[in-house]
Amino acid sequence: MNKKKFVLSIIIIFLIALVAGNIFGRYMAEHYPRTTEEVDGFGHLGRQFATSGNLGGSIRVAPLFPVLIGLIIKIFGDSSNVLLFFQTVLLGMLGVFVFLISYDNFKSLKIAFFTGIITVLHPMCLWYVLRLWAELLFANLLILMIWSAYKVLSNSTWRNLIVFGVLTGITTLCKAVVSLFPIFLAGSVFVLHMFRVKPFQSLSRGTLLKFFIVPISAMLLVVLPWTIRNHNISGE
């Protein structure tokens, strides 16, 4: 691997994301201002966190994205341009993560580079730059979670299982729709083992048990503080 080309590819992908995201976001904000309207209240919760250090009595919205918005506002100020730039950074990170995973899979700098470029220029990814929604942050966490799940299936060490569980917990704190994924993955592995599908047919009972217990336990530990906080607020 040519390290200079590798690093240069990452820089180019990230810079293209920043440029394309800012151009698209500013154009849409100027010509179609209604597309930038808040829907889920992330901005309001972010400002609440920036001023008071908490999310008030909100239990409907997962905390990770509004907390990040609050930190951005507290450090850099409450500006639409700042929040737009923050979203383009998330777009660039997504492109870089896709590049790294693609390279790890295919061992081809060319394939990885164009995969990263296509990601940051994809209309669906660009569309979320101008909206104060959690989708771009969620996409970053989701792709890391899925990659960690692949690592678990490739090599089910304690470390890989714990990392998968922790990443699933963090992703759940962005959007709770992934909270059942470790159970789904473990159940799938168990079914494939029962039907003696390679390479899962040779897994021991201990390994199968680890698939169920370790990631789920790690995920629960990550989301436990937020669950306790919600219970204290809502009584449920």
BELDA-V252358 format. One record per helix or strand. SS is the DSSP state (a for helix, b for strand). FROM is the first residue (numbers start at 1). TO is the last residue. If there is no record, write none. Layout:
ss=SS from=FROM to=TO
ss=SS from=FROM to=TO
//
This chain:
ss=a from=3 to=31
ss=a from=33 to=36
ss=a from=42 to=52
ss=a from=63 to=76
ss=a from=80 to=106
ss=a from=109 to=121
ss=a from=123 to=127
ss=a from=135 to=154
ss=a from=158 to=172
ss=a from=176 to=178
ss=a from=181 to=194
ss=a from=200 to=202
ss=a from=205 to=234
//
